[in-house]
Amino acid sequence: MRKQLAPDFVDHEMPPGTPPGADAALRYREMMHSAFPDLRVKIEDMVAECDLVAVRATWTGTHRGSFPLLNLAPTNRSFVLTGMVFWRIRDGQIVERWATLDRLGLQQQLAPKS
């Protein structure tokens, strides 16, 4: 994946304070796979025009590990997350990423039952 990301890659959806660059994005990806080891992404639609690629996707997985951004111990619950991701490409590498994801739906699926 490192070769896919430009050295000046910026992910506009990273948590506040996350530095730009491929290293931070790769660490975040590792954290996701640690928390959700069976994480899968199904691309529903993909459209490309000029230097932009738009993807509508569905993410599925099971919360089996720590994920600090949710501040939630592993629940062993499965989830389905939907959203849109946009990438800007330059010279065959991804230079920017934007995402709109149903984070509230994710939190509701993983929240402790009352």
C-alpha positions in Angstrom: 0.0 0.0 0.0 2.9 2.4 0.7 3.7 2.6 -3.0 0.1 3.7 -3.7 0.3 6.7 -1.4 2.3 9.8 -2.5 4.9 11.1 0.0 2.8 14.2 0.5 -0.5 12.2 0.9 -3.2 13.9 3.0 -6.2 12.1 4.5 -8.8 14.8 5.3 -10.8 12.3 7.5 -8.1 11.4 9.9 -8.6 12.2 13.6 -7.6 15.8 14.6 -3.9 16.1 15.2 -2.9 13.3 12.9 0.1 14.4 10.8 -0.1 14.3 7.1 1.8 11.6 5.1 1.6 8.0 4.2 3.1 6.8 7.6 0.2 8.1 9.6 -2.3 6.6 7.2 -0.6 3.2 7.3 -0.5 3.2 11.1 -4.2 4.0 11.2 -4.9 1.1 8.7 -2.9 -1.3 11.0 -4.9 -0.1 14.0 -8.2 -0.8 12.1 -7.0 -4.3 11.2 -6.0 -5.0 14.8 -9.4 -3.9 16.1 -11.3 -5.5 13.2 -9.1 -8.4 12.0 -11.8 -9.7 9.6 -12.4 -6.3 8.1 -13.7 -6.5 4.5 -14.6 -3.8 2.0 -17.1 -4.4 -0.8 -17.0 -1.8 -3.5 -20.6 -1.0 -4.6 -19.8 1.6 -7.2 -16.7 3.3 -8.5 -16.5 6.3 -10.8 -13.4 8.1 -12.1 -13.0 11.4 -13.9 -9.9 13.4 -14.4 -7.8 13.0 -11.3 -10.7 12.0 -8.9 -12.0 8.5 -8.1 -15.3 8.2 -6.1 -16.2 4.9 -4.4 -19.4 3.9 -2.6 -18.5 1.0 -0.4 -19.7 -1.3 2.4 -17.3 -2.3 5.2 -18.0 -5.3 7.4 -16.2 -6.9 10.3 -16.1 -7.9 13.9 -14.9 -5.8 16.8 -12.3 -8.1 18.3 -9.5 -5.7 19.4 -8.9 -2.3 21.0 -9.8 0.7 18.9 -8.9 4.0 20.7 -11.0 6.2 18.5 -14.2 4.5 19.7 -13.0 4.4 23.3 -14.7 1.0 23.6 -13.4 -2.4 24.7 -13.7 -5.2 22.2 -17.4 -6.2 21.9 -17.1 -9.2 19.5 -20.0 -7.7 17.7 -20.3 -7.6 13.9 -21.0 -4.4 12.0 -21.9 -3.1 8.6 -20.6 0.4 7.7 -21.5 2.3 4.6 -20.0 5.3 3.0 -18.3 7.2 0.2 -14.6 7.7 -0.3 -13.0 10.1 -2.8 -9.3 9.9 -3.8 -7.3 12.4 -5.8 -4.6 10.8 -8.0 -1.4 12.3 -9.2 1.3 10.4 -11.2 -0.4 7.1 -10.4 -0.4 7.7 -6.6 -3.1 8.8 -4.2 -2.4 12.3 -2.9 -5.6 13.1 -1.1 -8.5 11.2 0.5 -11.9 12.4 1.7 -14.6 10.1 3.3 -18.1 10.3 4.4 -18.9 7.3 6.6 -21.9 6.3 8.8 -19.8 6.6 12.0 -23.0 7.0 14.1 -24.3 3.7 12.7 -21.0 2.0 13.6 -21.1 3.3 17.1 -24.7 2.2 17.6 -23.9 -1.3 16.3 -20.9 -1.7 18.7 -22.3 0.1 21.8 -23.1 -2.0 24.9 -26.7 -3.1 25.0 -28.7 -1.6 27.9 
